[in-house]
Amino acid sequence: MKFIKSQMKQLIKDNQELQTRLRELMEEHELDKGFALKALYHAEVAEGGKYQLAYQALDLPKG
């Protein structure tokens, strides 16, 4: 599984909790949005994270 910025943005758009975490990361660590997205991906999605299945579902073909 790899980081795809557009998928991560979609996942965050659909989840209020992740939106809050993204804002917190940006403020706490003074990160720009791109770096905060990657940090959030590694913390909450990658390697069996809480949102891994939701992230992977975004990659499935729609039909």
Sequence and secondary structure as in RCSB ss.txt:
>XXXX:A:sequence
MKFIKSQMKQLIKDNQELQTRLRELMEEHELDKGFALKALYHAEVAEGGKYQLAYQALDLPKG
>XXXX:A:secstr
    HHHHHHHHHT HHHHHHHHHHHHHHT  HHHHHHHHHHHHTTTT TTHHHHHHTTS   
